[in-house]
């Protein structure tokens, strides 16, 4: 697998971790309703970065 794909997959996984960490933190806030937009963005981010590595993996596995 080309190095740039490995780097991209690694960056996606790091981003996924950051999205999930933020999501978890938002849910621990006292006023969760106030965090609704952030929670939604975290979820959208996680979905996007989970989907991105798939084509690269399919091509090179």
C-alpha positions as CSV (number, residue, x, y, z in Angstrom):
1,X,0.0,0.0,0.0
2,X,1.4,3.4,-0.9
3,X,2.6,5.5,2.0
4,X,0.2,8.4,1.3
5,X,-2.7,6.0,1.7
6,X,-1.3,4.7,4.9
7,X,-0.9,8.2,6.2
8,X,-4.4,9.1,5.1
9,X,-5.9,6.1,6.8
10,X,-3.9,6.9,10.0
11,X,-5.2,10.5,9.9
12,X,-8.8,9.3,9.5
13,X,-8.5,7.0,12.5
14,X,-7.0,9.8,14.6
15,X,-9.8,12.1,13.5
16,X,-12.4,9.4,14.3
17,X,-10.9,9.1,17.8
18,X,-11.1,12.9,18.2
19,X,-14.8,12.9,17.0
20,X,-15.7,10.2,19.5
21,X,-13.8,11.9,22.3
22,X,-15.7,15.1,21.7
23,X,-19.0,13.3,21.3
24,X,-18.5,11.6,24.7
25,X,-17.5,14.9,26.3
26,X,-20.6,16.6,25.0
27,X,-22.8,13.8,26.4
28,X,-21.3,14.5,29.9
29,X,-22.2,18.1,29.8
30,X,-24.8,19.3,32.3
31,X,-27.0,20.8,29.5
32,X,-26.8,18.2,26.8
33,X,-29.4,20.0,24.7
34,X,-27.0,23.0,24.5
35,X,-24.5,20.6,22.9
36,X,-26.9,19.2,20.2
37,X,-25.1,20.9,17.3
38,X,-21.7,19.7,18.4
39,X,-23.0,16.2,19.0
40,X,-24.5,16.2,15.5
41,X,-21.2,17.5,13.9
42,X,-19.2,14.8,15.9
43,X,-21.5,12.1,14.5
44,X,-21.2,13.4,10.9
45,X,-17.5,13.7,11.2
46,X,-17.2,10.1,12.5
47,X,-19.3,8.8,9.7
48,X,-17.2,10.6,7.1
49,X,-13.8,9.6,8.4
50,X,-15.0,6.0,8.8
51,X,-16.1,5.8,5.2
52,X,-13.0,7.4,3.6
53,X,-10.4,4.7,4.2
54,X,-12.6,1.9,2.7
55,X,-11.8,2.5,-1.0
56,X,-8.1,2.7,-0.2
57,X,-8.3,-0.6,1.8
58,X,-10.3,-2.3,-1.0
59,X,-7.7,-1.3,-3.6
60,X,-4.7,-2.5,-1.7
61,X,-5.8,-5.5,0.4
